[in-house]
């Protein structure tokens, strides 16, 4: 997982101030590929935690790390959507 850039908030502000937008096709690709992948990761995570046939159950710490990374990706997409003033659903 990449660490946040030291000036990440400034970059989002520049995008917003410059009134930059993201083409709807790009949003559709992001939604389709990243959004669907995040959804599937959540489903797999839940199934793994609840599975009784799993030879080595996932620890709470492992599950928390995965969930935190999912939320970081979701937060990035939300910030990008807000900065580009595009109201598209994921």
HUSULTA-V136362 format. One record per residue. N is the residue number from 1. RES is the residue in one letter. PSI is psi in radians with two decimals (NA if undefined). BURIAL is b if it has 16 or more other C-alpha atoms within 10 Angstrom, else e. Layout:
BEGIN
<<N RES PSI BURIAL> <N RES PSI BURIAL>>
END
This chain:
BEGIN
<<1 X 2.26 e> <2 X 2.49 e> <3 X 2.63 e> <4 X 2.61 e> <5 X 2.58 e> <6 X -0.46 e> <7 X 0.53 e> <8 X -0.77 e> <9 X -0.65 e> <10 X -0.67 e> <11 X -0.76 e> <12 X -0.68 b> <13 X -0.69 e> <14 X -0.70 e> <15 X -0.80 b> <16 X -0.80 b> <17 X -0.61 e> <18 X -0.03 e> <19 X 0.67 e> <20 X 2.54 e> <21 X 2.88 e> <22 X 2.27 e> <23 X 2.46 e> <24 X -0.55 e> <25 X -0.67 e> <26 X -0.75 e> <27 X -0.68 b> <28 X -0.73 e> <29 X -0.77 e> <30 X -0.80 e> <31 X -0.80 b> <32 X -0.90 e> <33 X -0.90 e> <34 X -0.81 b> <35 X -0.80 b> <36 X -0.66 e> <37 X -0.75 e> <38 X -0.71 b> <39 X -0.77 e> <40 X -0.68 e> <41 X -0.74 e> <42 X -0.75 b> <43 X -0.77 e> <44 X -0.73 e> <45 X -0.84 b> <46 X -0.74 e> <47 X -0.66 e> <48 X -0.74 b> <49 X -0.67 e> <50 X -0.18 e> <51 X 2.28 e> <52 X -0.23 e> <53 X 0.04 e> <54 X 2.15 e> <55 X -0.55 e> <56 X 1.74 e> <57 X 2.57 e> <58 X 2.40 e> <59 X 2.83 e> <60 X -0.69 e> <61 X -0.73 e> <62 X -0.79 e> <63 X -0.71 e> <64 X -0.71 e> <65 X -0.77 e> <66 X -0.81 e> <67 X -0.74 e> <68 X -0.69 e> <69 X -0.63 e> <70 X -0.78 b> <71 X -0.59 e> <72 X -0.74 e> <73 X -0.77 e> <74 X -0.75 b> <75 X -0.70 e> <76 X -0.83 e> <77 X -0.68 b> <78 X -0.75 b> <79 X -0.75 e> <80 X -0.74 b> <81 X -0.77 b> <82 X -0.77 b> <83 X -0.55 b> <84 X 0.04 b> <85 X 0.61 e> <86 X 2.16 b> <87 X 1.39 e> <88 X 2.43 e> <89 X 2.61 e> <90 X NA e>>
END
